C-alpha cells in the first residue's frame, strides 16, 4: 500500500517521484510506440494521479523532464520519418467521478469569471490512435501520429488506405484535420480468430490492433486491417467557426465521420449523457472508454488555454474498468503450435461486461511470480474493460496451497523446456515429435487460410491423432485409403455423410494456390501478406525453395529475420523431406500475374458485403475475387454499401440491406459479373 502523499517526507517524495517517472515513461513507450500496453487505463491513471499529487505538494521537486509536462511518449527511432506538428497535439486530463467533473466545471467557470450556464459539447471518447491529416488545396499533403505531441511519425501512405477518410476536400489552403483511427470490434474479433489459427500472437484489444496496423512500414498491410477514422478537430484560417458543435458539423459536411454529440448545460445533463453512453457503448461496433466534455465556445477555449500537457477547456470522463472476484479451480499448461508454453487459469465462471469468463491466460511463469505466487484455489480479482482481454489483477485470498510451479518438462512430450535469449516465455524444442505441437499444426494446416479442409476441427483432429489415423499432415491425404483400421463411419459422431463430405473436402484441397501453400508451411513470421509477396516474386514453389537470403531481401517489407527464417526453413532436411512427401499428394498452382483490371466492371471501386453461406466457393475466395475486380469488401452494411452478396441463410445483414435499399445480388449473379470482368 502506498504511503499517503500528505505523510511523505521530502526525501521519500523524491525517491517516489523517481520511481513514478520511470514507470510512467516505460508504460508510455509501451502504449504509444510499441502498442503493447500491460496496464489497464485505471492502473496507469493511478500512477499519473500520484505523480501529480506529489508534485503539487513538493513543487521544488518538479523537473523539466517530468511526465506531467509531456504529451504521449518520446518518439522512438524507427523507419518511419518524423513530422513536426505546427500546433501541439495535447492530451486530455481525466475525470473518474462526478466529484472530478464538478471540480473541472467549477475551475472553468472560475477561470472565465462566467455567470450563468456554461455550455459543454459532449462526445464519445474513441479508444483509438490519434492522428493528424494535413490537406493543401484540397489534397492530402501528409499525416502523422501524435507521437510526443510535438513530433509524430509520418503515416501518410497508411492514412490514404483508410476508406472513410476523404482523399480530397472542398477547401483551399492548408487545412489540418485531427481525429482517432480505430478498428471496428467485429473486424478485431475476426482478425484475432485468424491469427489464432495461423499461430500468430493475438492483439489484446482493438486500440492496440489499430496502432500496430497504422504504424506498418508496408501500407498494404494497413489496407487489409479495415481501419476507420473519426474526426473531431479542424484548423483553418479560412473558416469562421464559433463552437465545437460547428466544428463537428463542418467536418461532416467535408465528408468525415464524426461521433454522435450532445450539448450539455449543467451537471445533470452531463451525468445523464455519461450514464446513457456507459450503457449504450456495448452496442457500438467501436471501442469507447469514456466521454469527452469540451467547452463549446471556441472563443472560451482560446481564453482557457492549457496547463502543462492538458488543455483547460476539455476533459475525458473515463468509464471504470469492471472487476469481480472468482476462484481459480485449476491451472493448466497449453503448448502452442510454435512450442510456446502458456499457463492458463481455469476459473469458476463469472460474468464481466456481459461476457462469461471461465478461463484467463497467465501469460508466463514470471507473471505468476509477479502476482505474488498464484495457486489453485486462490480467490482473485478479475478485471475487464471493454474488449480488453480479461486479466487477474490481484489475489484477494490465498488458498494456502503452494504457488503453481514453473515446469521443467513439456507436459505433452516430456522434452526439457528452453528459454530463448531475450524472451520471457518457455518453449518446447521438440517441434517435430511433440503431440500438442503436431495437433496444433494440423489444425492450422486445414484452416481457411491454408488448405481449407472443412470437417476437421480441433476435437476431430485430436481424436484422429489419438487413433493413429493422422500422425502428420501428409496422413490427411491418405485418410480415405486407410484399410488397416475400422472404417471411420463406425466411430461415434462420424456418419456416412459427414465422412464422405470430409473426403470430398480433402480431395478438393489437393489443388492449392502457391500463396496458400506457403502460408500452410507455418514458417515463423510468414503470414498471408508476406506469402503473397513471395508468390508474386518467385511465381513457382521450386524457385522459392532455392531462393537465397539476398533474393528474399529484394521484397519490399520483408525484413532480415523473415528472410532468414524462409531460407533456413528450406535448408532444413526434415522440412525438405516433409515437403517431398506432401507433394506426392498435392499440386501447387503457379502464381499467375493478374490481367490488367477492367475498370468498367460493375464492382470497380464499389463496396461489397457478403452475408450467408456461399455454395460455389469459400468466403475468403469470394472476397479475393471481389478485390481483384477493384471492389472494397466491408463487414458491416451502411449507406455507403453498394452491393450485398447474399448466400444461403442470410440473416440480419440481408434485412438491413433491404431497409437501406442496398442492391442485393445472389452468389450466381456475383460470380457471373466477376467472371465477366476477369475475362473482358
GIHURA-V961225 format. One record per backbone hydrogen bond with DSSP energy under -1.0 kcal/mol. NH is the residue of the N-H (numbers start at 1). CO is the residue of the C=O. Records with the same first field share a line. If there is no record, write none. Layout:
NH->CO, CO
This chain:
7->4
8->5
13->9
14->10
15->11
16->12
17->13
18->14
19->15
20->16
21->17
22->18
23->19
24->20
25->21
26->22
27->23
28->24
29->25
30->26
31->27
32->28
33->29
34->29
36->30
44->40
45->41
46->42
47->43
48->44
49->45
50->46
51->47
52->48
53->49
54->50
55->51
56->52
57->53
58->54
61->58
62->59
66->63
69->66
70->67
73->147
83->152
85->150
89->149
90->88
91->309
95->316
101->97
102->98
103->99
104->100
105->101
106->102
107->103
108->104
109->105
110->106
111->107
112->108
114->109
120->264
121->294
122->262
123->292
125->290
127->287
128->126
129->181
131->179
132->144
133->177
134->142
135->175
136->139
137->173
139->136
140->167
141->134
142->134
144->132
145->153
146->130
148->151
149->146
152->83
154->81
155->143
159->155
160->156
161->158
162->159
165->162
169->138
171->169
175->135
176->235
177->133
178->233
179->131
180->230
181->129
182->228
185->285
188->184
189->185
190->186
191->187
192->188
193->189
194->190
195->191
196->192
197->193
198->194
200->195
209->205
210->206
211->207
212->208
213->209
214->210
215->211
216->213
221->218
222->218
223->219
224->220
225->222
228->182
230->180
231->257
232->178
233->178
235->176
244->296
247->243
248->244
249->245
250->246
251->247
252->248
253->249
254->250
255->252
256->251
262->122
264->120
270->266
271->267
272->268
273->269
274->270
275->271
276->272
277->273
278->274
279->275
280->276
281->277
283->280
284->281
289->125
291->317
292->123
293->315
294->121
295->313
296->119
298->242
301->297
302->298
303->299
304->300
305->301
307->310
310->307
312->305
315->293
316->93
317->291
318->95
319->289
322->384
324->382
326->380
328->378
329->346
330->346
332->344
334->342
336->340
339->336
341->426
342->334
344->332
345->360
346->330
347->358
348->327
350->357
352->355
355->352
357->350
360->345
362->343
364->362
368->364
369->365
370->366
371->367
372->369
373->368
377->328
378->375
379->397
380->326
381->394
382->324
383->391
384->322
388->385
389->204
391->383
393->381
396->379
397->379
404->374
410->415
414->410
417->408
418->427
423->420
427->418
428->339
431->429
433->430
434->430
438->434
439->435
440->436
441->437
442->438
443->439
444->440
445->441
446->442
447->444
450->447
451->445
452->447
453->446
461->457
462->458
463->459
464->460
465->461
466->462
467->463
469->464
470->464
476->473
477->474
478->475
490->487
491->488
494->491
499->495
500->496
501->497
502->498
503->499
504->500
505->501
506->502
507->503
508->504
509->505
511->508
512->587
514->589
517->513
518->514
519->515
520->516
522->519
526->523
531->527
532->528
533->529
534->530
535->531
536->532
537->533
538->534
539->535
540->538
544->540
545->541
546->542
547->544
552->548
553->549
554->551
555->552
558->555
563->559
564->560
565->561
566->562
567->563
568->564
569->565
570->566
571->567
572->568
576->572
577->573
578->574
579->575
580->576
581->577
582->578
583->579
584->581
585->582
586->582
587->510
589->512
591->539
599->597
601->598
604->601
605->630
606->603
608->632
609->643
611->645
613->648
622->618
623->619
624->620
625->621
626->622
627->623
628->624
630->627
631->626
632->606
634->608
641->638
642->607
643->607
644->663
645->609
646->665
647->611
648->613
655->651
656->652
657->653
658->654
659->655
660->656
662->657
665->644
670->666
671->667
672->668
673->669
674->670
675->671
676->672
677->673
678->674
679->675
680->676
